[in-house]
Amino acid sequence: MQTIAENILDVTLLEPRQKHPTIFARFDHLREGESLTIHNDHDPKPLYYQLLGERGNIFSWEYLEQGPEWWKVRISKNITGAGEETLGQIAAKDLRKAEVFKKYGLDFCCGGKKSVKEACADKGLDVTKIEYELQQVDKNPGARPLPYDDWSLDFLADYIVNTHHSYVKKTLPDLRAYAAKVAQVHGEMNPELLVIYQLVEKICAVLPAHLEEEENALFPFIKALATEKHAAANPGTLGHPVTVMETEHEMTGKALEEIRTLSNNYTLPDSACATYSLLYRMLEEFEGDLHLHVHLENNILFPKALALEKQ
């Protein structure tokens, strides 16, 4: 609903002790879906956290202007039952927003079932800043990513296999070999490389069988379900294998997150050789590909297949 004149409040005209009580009173009188726009001469960020603490997660906060003279914020009362979107749902609708999540280290694939507020609270991040950047993506008319969320499930499953599974199969052997070599040559001076090698081995022990299970069992089942070639005689068949796949996704994601931490965001020491540099470059690329890979499965393919199975 568009904010009308009666729903604009110039906070600068109020005495300091009246500001927050007045805003709260005006917010409380809003009907669901209505908005209040406040004008202030400084960032009202403390109001956001007070409103969240005293009223709960029942509102959305949108900066319309951010200084240097005026700060204008639209505060909207959420509609009951609408539910707040998770990181995974947001990324599924517009993958450009995943870049914002990556920038702040917010896990939109394995940890994609959290809301922006929950994820920011877990990491101690400024949620107003991140929500503002997400809103700016909506206002950017730039080219949009591939419409994964619009694809049929059988097409999406084939795309994942042909693009991401193929990449993993091609890359893992080299990644394993380089991790071993670099740990052997540089591990004494850089002991974190020994742990990184162990983590790469852990990933290599899980992913090949994981891909095989998806390609030979889970994905064919989903494709048959999507093309109406499977009669769901046993409702709930998908639940267990999907849970197993998501658990293995989470394990792999945590291993790569630990590698990023150990390597200080893939920062090379002065003593790094060409193989050392190549290893870090490959690990960072592998992590980026896996984020998209897992996102397509956890946030799009699996939820849609589970919903289809229930029909």
N, C-alpha and C positions, 0 to 999 in steps of 0.2 A: 504494500500500500504506500502510495506517495505521501510524504510528510506535507501537511497543510499548515497554513499560517499559525493556527492556534497551537500547533505542536512544535513551535520553535521557541526556545528559551535562551535569552541573552543572560548568561550567568554573571557577566561583569556588572550588571545593574543591581545585583543582590549584595547585601552585607555578607562578609565571609561566613558568619555563623549560620546564615540562612541558605547557603548554596547547596550543600548536599541534601539537607532535609527537603528543600523545595524540589530538587531533581528527583529524589526518591518518591515524593508524593505525586509528582507528575507521571512518573513511570508506573506507579501502582494504579493510576486511573486509566492507563492504556488498556484497550481491548487487545486480545491476541491478534497478531498480524499488524498492529498499528505501531507507529514510530514517534519518537521524540528526538528532535535535533537540538543539540546544545551548542551555543557559541561561547567561546572562552578566550582569554588572552594568554593562556599557557596550556600545555598538554594536560588534559584531565585524566591521565593514566591511573592515578590513585583511585579515582572514582570507579574505574573498571573493576579493580580488585575488591573494593568495598561492596560494589553491587553484586559481584559474584559471590562474595562471602555471606552477604545478608539475604540475598534473594535466590541464590543458586544459579544453575546454568539454564536460565530461562530467557536469555536475551542474546541478540547479536550486536556487534559493535563495529561500526564502519566509519573510518576517517574520511570526511569529505574535503577537509583542508587541514594542513599541518604547518602552521606558522608561515613566516616569522611573526606576523601580527595577530592572526586569528587561527584558532583551532576549532573546527566544526566537526561534530561527531553525531552520526545517526544511531540511536539506540532503539532497536526494534524488539518488541515482545514476541517470543516464539509461539507458534501454534502448538497446543498440547497434542502429543502423539506424533508430531512430525519427526521427532528424533534428530539428533545431531549427526551429521555425516562423519564417518571415520576417515582416517588418512587414506586407507585403501580405496574407499568409495570416491573420495575427492580426486585421487590420481586416476581412477578408472574413467572418470568423466572428462578429465583434461590432464594429460600426462605432463604438460608443461609445468603444472604445479608440483610435480614430483621433484623438479629442480630446486624449488624452494625448500622442500623437505630435506633433500640431499645437502643443501647449503648449511643447514643447521643440525645435521646428523639425526634427523627424525626418520625412523624406520617405517616406510610406507608399504613394505611387502610383507615380511614376516611379522612385524608388529603393527600391521595396517588396520587392526581392529580397534585402535584407540582413537578418540576424538583429538582434534588439534589442542584443545585445552588440556586434556589428560596427558598427551605426549609432552607438551611444553612443561607441565607441572612436574613430570618425572625427571626432566633434564634441567629444570630451573631456568627455562628460557622465557623471554618476554613475549607472551602470547599476542599482545596487541601489535607488536612489530611484525610478527609472522603472519597474522591474519591480514594486516595491511598489505604485505607483499603478495599474498594470495589474491586479494581483491584487485591489485594492480595487474595481475595476469589476465583477469577477466576484461580489463579495460584496454589491453594490448591487442590490436587487430592483427598481430603477426600470424604467420602460418601455423596451423594447428597440426598436431602429430597424427599418426595413423589412427583411424577410428576403430581401435581394437574392440571397444565396448559394443560396437554395432555389428560385428562379424558373427556369423553363425558359429555354433560351438564346434562343429566338425571342421570348419575352415580354420578356426583359431587353434584347435588342437594340432592340425597339420602344420600350421605356421610355427608353432612353438617347437615342434620336432625338427622341422627343416631349417629353422633359423638358430634357435638357442641350444637345442640338443646337439646339433651338428657342431656348433661352436665349442661346446664343452668337450665333446669327444676329441675334437682336433687339438684343443689347447691343453688339456690335462696332462698328457704325457710330457710335453715340453716344460710345462710349469713344474712338474715333479722333478724332472731332471735338473733344471736350473736351480731350484730351491736346494737340492742336494749338493750341487757343485758349489754354490755360493756359501752355503753353511760350512762346507768342508774347508774352503779356502779362507773365508773371512770370519768364521765363527769364533775363533779365539779372541779376536779384537772386538767383535760385535756379537756378543752372546745371544742377543735377541734373534739372530738368524737361525740359531739352533731350534728355538721355539717355533719360529715361522715355518721351518722345514717340517716339524712335527705336525703343525696345523695343516699344512698342505697335504701331508700324508693322510691325515684324518679325513680331509675332504675327498681325497682320491679313493679312500676305502668305502665311502658312502655313495658318491654320485653315480658311478657306472651302473650299479645295481638299481639305484633309484630311477635312472633314465630307462633302463630295461623294463622295470615294472610298469612305468607309465606307458611306454610304447607298446608293450605286449599284452597288457591287461586293462589298466585304467582308462587310457585314451580310447581304445577300441570300444569299450563299454559306453563311454560318454558319446562317442560318434554314433553308435547304434541307437542310443537313446535320443539323440538329436535328430536322427533321420527316421525315427519311428520304426526301426527294425527290431527293437527290443521291447518285449512285453514285460513290464516290471512286476513279475510274479512275486518277488520278495522285496517289498518296499524297505528302504534303508540300506540297500546293498552298497551304495557309494560311501556311506558315512565312515566306515572304518578305514578303507584304503585312503580316502582323502585326509583323514586325521593323521595317518602314518606319513603321507607325503608332506603335509604341513609341518609335522614334527621334524622331519629330515631337512626341510627348507630352513627351519629355525636354527637347527644345529649348524648347518653350513653358513648361514648368515652370521651367526655369532663367531664362528671361527674366522671369517673374513673381517669382522669388526675388530677382533682381537689382533689380527695381523696389521690392520690399519693403525691401531694404537701402538703396537710394538715398533712399527716402522716410522712413527711420528708423521702419519699421513704421507707415507712413501717418500720421506726426505732422505736423500742420499748423503753419506759422509764423503769427505774429501778424498778418502782412500778408495772409493768405489770404482770397480773396473767396469768394462762394457757389459759383462754378463750380469753383474750386480744391478746395473742400471736397467738392463733388459728385464730382469726378474721383477723389479718393482713396477715397471711399466706394464708388464703382462698381468701382474696381480691387480693393479688398479683397473685395468680394462676388464679383467675377469669379474671383479666385484661389480662394476657398472652393468655388465651384461646380466649378471645373476640377479641384480635388483629388478631389472625389467622382466626377466624370465619368471621369477617368483611372483612378481606383481600380476602378471597375466594369468597365472594359475590361481594364486590365493584369492585375488580380488575380483576376477572376472570369470574364468573358466569353471572353477570349482563351485562358487556360489550359484551360478546359473544352472549348472548341471544338477546340483542338489535340489534346487527349486523345481526344475523340470521333472525330476524323479518323483516329487511329491504329487504332481498333477495327475 
